[in-house]
């Protein structure tokens, strides 16, 4: 796609550290959309016929190129969405590891599975690709999110049409170039700067076999509705309001440190970040004091400066929305233990904020706080902690901290979430499945489960004789 000059361009790079728009790109025309669909469909017929070994070798090279180009790739997303340089490098390292994981382990996941039919004869299940998959990606992890979709599906033999977030056009183009340089055919991975209306038309088109969305609940609902009408498979990784449950005061400094890291990762803009801190009464006061002091001491800075403790939110609108949620809570009686304001500096910054005394009539009780703001609740016992943790429309992940391993495991078992981390902040690893339940979405990515979503599990049966 070509760079645009119109101030109304949908795809643009606006540096959130300065709120300055530095580049704009044209949205695809309808004719270009048709060309993309035709290319992806044609690419599928040849890509699926390449050997798994050949596809794995290309994925291995993709992982190597992510590592080799790390500095340049990091600078792009720091400018696009304000990610701190250190965190950008970490994200690129994870994307590299995901491609490496599927290059090494993926071929074994695709081996034919023999069955033992009760009626006798021979039977097996083969995992085969299904066609072109549309990916609708978010801005908060521009490389990692694409890797989660692209690596297993390219290995499987599916092709990818990738529609990235409007504020990430340069990282979208960088990923496409990198994959092609590694040997992924030009028609097996195609970037497209599509509008929302064009996305709906693409999902309805017979040349798209399925769609994967990581983003807001609104975006996921819209895609799922269109996909359902057209009988298309979807993966939806949507919002989260993960609980971070503190059972006791053992190793409290470690727990506070994990809580700060879990809340401030990516300036609080992670779907599976710790957002609701649920602390048992005996340790509540000490936890709030230490947690608030740690967050309140953090200083904003230029995200390209390695010494910066936290950077801007992804956009000015994101900062405005978070402040509206904070101010709504305060107006209804919540207590601000740290932060609660915008720093006196240019850019989309919000102070790291700790809220207590939050009640159900406040937006902060039900809504996802996508930024550096945490809510801390006091509970009397474990049962109340579990009840409060599950009193959320979301069910992505959660964390449980406690010295009693058996109790922590029991609490983890009782949480209505897709993932739980015990005595560790929530995270992501290539070999562990990622996904949620309730309003946090459907389907899984990564690990062995991630390759089984957009797949035809084909039965081959031959009777005796």
N, C-alpha and C positions, 0 to 999 in steps of 0.2 A: 504494500500500500504506500501511497505517496504522502509526503508531508503536506499539511494543509496550511492555508493562510487565514482562513476565516476564524473570527473570534468566537463563533458559535460551534466550533469543532467539538465533537463528543469526546474524542480521544486526545488528551493533552497531558503534558508533564507540568505540574505545578508544584514547585518545591515548597513543602509545608513549613520548612524552617524560615522562609521569607515570604510565603504566599505569592511568589512571583511565578507566572506562567512562562516557561522557557521553551516549549515546543508544542506544536499541535499537529495532529494527523487526521486525514480524511476518513470518514466512515465509508465502508464499502458500498458500492452501488448494488442494486439488485442483480445486474448482469454479472458483477464480480462474485456475488454469492453463488449464482448458478455455476460459474466456472469453478469455484472452490468445491462445490458438491460433486461436480463431474470429475474433478481431479482426484478427490478422495475415494470415490467409487472405483475409478479406473485403477488407482494405486493399490486398492485392496486386492484386486484380482492377481496382481503380480507379487505384492508383498507377502501375502499368505502362502505363496508357493516357495518362498525362500526357506531354507532349512532353519530349524530352531538354533542350531549351532551358529549359523551366519548371523542371525538376528541377535543372539547373545553377544557375539564378538563386537557388533556395532554398539550395543548398549554399554559394553565395557569401555569402549572408546568415548562414549558420551560422558561417562563418569570421570574419565581422565581429563577430558576437556573442561568440565566444570572446575576441577581442581586447578588446571593450568591457567584458566582465565578468571580466577577468583577475584583478583583485585578490580579488574574492569567491571565484572558483573556486580560486585558489591557497590561500586560507585554509582551505578545506574539506579539501584533501588533505594540507596540513600537519598538520591535526588528526587526520585519519583514519589516515595511514600514515607521518607524520614527515618528509615531504619538506621540505627547506630552502626557504625562501621564494623565493630566487633560482632554484633548480632548478624549483620549481613554475611560476614565470612562464615559464621556458624551455620546459617541457613544453606549457603552454597555447599558447604561440606556435607550437610545432610542430604541434599539433592544428589550429590556425587555418590554418596554411600547407597542411596536407594537404587540408582542405576547399576552400581556394582553388585548389590545384593541380588537383583533379578538376573543379572548376567551370569552370576555364579550358581545361584540356587534355583532360578526359574526353570531351566530345562528339566530338572527332576520333578518339579511340580506338574509338568505337562506330560509326564509319562502315562501311557495307557494303563488303566486299572482293570485287572482281570476280575470277573465275577464267577460265582459257582451256582448256576441256575438249578433250582429244585427239580426242574423237568429234565435235567441233563443237557448235554450239548456244550457249546462254547459261547461265552459272552464276555464283553469288555466294554468299558466306557472310555471314549476318547474326548479330550478337551480340544475343541476347535474354535477358531475366531468366528465372529458374527458379522463383521463389516466395519463401516466407519462410525466412530464414536465422537460425539460432540462434547467438548469440555468447556464449561463456563466457570472461569476461575476468578478468585478474589484478589484484592490488592495487598492483603496483610503479609502473605508469604509468597511472593511472586514466582519464585523458583521451586520451592518445596512442594507447593500445591500441584504444580504442573507435573513434577516428577512422580508424585503418587499415582496420577492417572496414566501418564505416558509410558513409564517403564514397564509395568506388567502387561499393558495392552499392546504395546509394540512388540514385546517378546512373544505374546500369544499369536500375533499376526493381524490384529486389528489395525486400522489406520485412525489417525487423530485429526479432527478439525478443532482448533483451539481458539476460543473467544476469550481474551483476557479482560481484566477490569479496565475501564476507560482511563484510569490514571496510570496505567502501566504499559503504555505502548512500546517503550524502548526496551524494557526487559522482555516483553513478548517477542519482539523482533530478534533480540539477542538469543533467546532460547531457540527460535526457529533456525537461525544461522548456525548455532552450535550443533544442533541435531543433524542438520544437513552436512556440515563439515565432518561429522563423525561417520557419515555413511548412510544415515536414514534417508531414503529416497524423498525427493521433493514433494511427491504426491502421497507419501505415507504420513507426513506431518505437515499440516497447512495452518498457518496463522491467519485469522480473519478479524478485521475491525468491524464487527457487526453491531447493529442496533438491537434493542430489545424486541422490536417487531420482527426483525429478520431472524432472530433466534427462534421465535415461535414457528416461523415458516420453515426453518431448517429442521426442527424437530419433527414437524409433520411430513417432511419429504421422505420418500421411500429409501433414499440413498443414505439416510442416517439411521443406524441400527439401535442406538441408545444414547443417553445423555448423562453426564456427571456434573453436578453443581456443588461447588463449595461457596457459601456466601450466606446471605441473610435468609431468614424464614420466608420473607415475601418473595424473594427470587426463587427459592426452592419450591414454594407452593405454585407459582406461575408455571415453572418448568414441568412439575409433576402433573399439573392439570392438563397441559398440552400433550405430554407424553402418554398419559392415561387414555386420552381420547384417540391416540394413534397407536396404542398397544406397544409402546416402547419401554424398554427397561431403563430405570434410572438409579443413580446413586445420589443421595442428598446428604451432604455434610453441612449442617446449618449452625445455628447459634448454640451457645452454651452459657450456663451460669453455675459453674462448677463449685461444689462445696469443698471446703478445706476444714476437716474436722480435727480438733485438738482434744484428745482424751485426757491428758495429764501433763504435768509440768516437767517430766523427765526430759533432759536435753532440750530445754525450752529455747535456749539461744539458737540451737540448730534448727528447731522448728520455725522460729521467727525468721531466720535467714532464708529458709525454704519458702516461707510464706511471702516474703518480700520478692524473692526471685520469681515465684509463681504468679504474683500479681503484676510485676513490672516488666515481665518479658514482653518485648516488642512494644514498650510503652503501654502495656495493658491491653494490647489489641491482638489477643489470641483466643480463638474459640474455646480452647480447653484450658485457658488460664484460670487460676484460682480467683474467684470473685466473691464468694460468700464464705466468711470465716465463722465457723460454728464452734464455740469454745465452752467446755464444761466449767461450771461455776467456780470450783476451787482454784483454777488457774486463769480465769478470765481477766481479772484486773491487771495481773502482771503481764499477760500476753498483750493486752491492749496498750499498756504503757510502752512496752519494748517495740511492738510492731509500729505504733504511731510515731515513736521517736525515730525509728529507722527510716520510714517513708518520709517523714517531715524533714529529715536532714538532707535528702537528695536534692541536687541542684541541676537545673536544666542547662543544656548547652547545644552547641552545633553537633548534629549527629555524625558529621564527618571527622570530628575530633575524637581520637581514641580515648581521651580522658573523660568524655561526657558521660554523666550518670544516667540521664534520661533525655530523650529527644522529643520532638513534637508529635502530635497525633498526625494521622495521615492527611488531614485536610482541615480547613477552617470550619467547615460544616460539622465535622466529627467533634471538634472541640466545643462548638456551640451546643450540640446535642447533649454531650456529656454534662456540660454546665447546667443545662435545663433540668436534667435528672437530679443532679446534686441540689440545685436550688429548690426543686419540688420537695425533696426529702426534708431539707432544712425548714421550709415553710410549714411543713406538717409536724414538726417537732423533733426531727432527727438532730443528733449532736455531732458536730464536726470535731474530731480529735486531732486531725492534721489536714493541712491544705484547705481545699474548698474554694480556691480562687484561680484566676488566670495570672501567671507571672507577668511582671512589667517588662515585656520584651516583645519584639515582633515575632510572628509565626503562630502556628496552631498548638500552642502549649497550654497544658492544664497542670496545676500543682498536684502531686500525689496526695490523694485524699482518703481519709479514713472516716467512715460514718458509723455511729452506733445509734441505738434506740430507733431503729427502722422498723416500721409496722406495715401491715398489709395494704393500707390505703395509699402508701407511697409508691411511686413508679419504681424506685430502687429495689423494692421487695420482689417484684415480678419480672422486671425488664433486665436484659443483659446490659451491664455497664462495660462498654467497649472502650476502655481507656484506663488511666491510672487512678481508679477509685475502687475502694474496697468497703464492704459492709461487714461488721463484726457483730455476731449475736451471742448472747449469754444463754446457756441452757442448763437445766438442773441435772440431767442424767443422760445416759446413752440413748435411751428410747426417745427422748425429746430431740436429741441431736439428729437421729435418723429420720424422725418425722419431719423436722424442719428441712433437712437436706432434700428429702423427696417432695417437699411442697414447692415444686417448681414445674413450669411447663416444659423445661429442658431436661435432657438426660444424656449429656455427652460424657463427661468424666467426673472424677472426684479424687480427693486425697484423704487419707486417714493417718494421723500421727499419734502414736502411743507406744508405751514401753511394754505393754502386755500384748504379745504377738497374737495370741489366740483371740483376744477381744478385738483387736484391730481387724483381724481376718473376718470375724463375725460381723462387724460393722460394714466392712467392704461388701460382704455377701448380701447385706440388706439394702444396699443403695440401688435405686432404679436408674442405672446408668450403663452406658456401653463399655466404660473403662473405669478402673479404680487403681490408684497408686498408693502403696502403703509405705509410710515413712520416706516418701520421695515426692518432690513436686511433679506435677503432671508434665508429660513430655511426649516424645514420639521417637520411635526407632524403626529402621527399615523392616525388621522381621516381626514386629508386633502389630496386630490388626488395629486399625483406627476407625472409630465410628461410634454413633450414639443411638439413643432410643427416644421415644416421645417426640417433642417438637425439634429435637436436635437432628432428626433425619433418619434415613434408612440406608442399609448397605454398609460394606466395609472396604477399606483400602489398606494397602501394605500387608506384609506377611503372606502366608499361604492363602488367606481368605481374599486378598486383594486381586489375585489373578483369576478368581472364580466368579466374578460378577458379570462381565460382558463376554460370556463364553457359552458355546453350545456343547452341553454334556451329551455327546452322541453315543447311544447304545448300538453295539454291533453284536448280533446274535446269530449263531448257526446251530441248528438242531443236531442231535446225534445221527451218525450215519452219513 
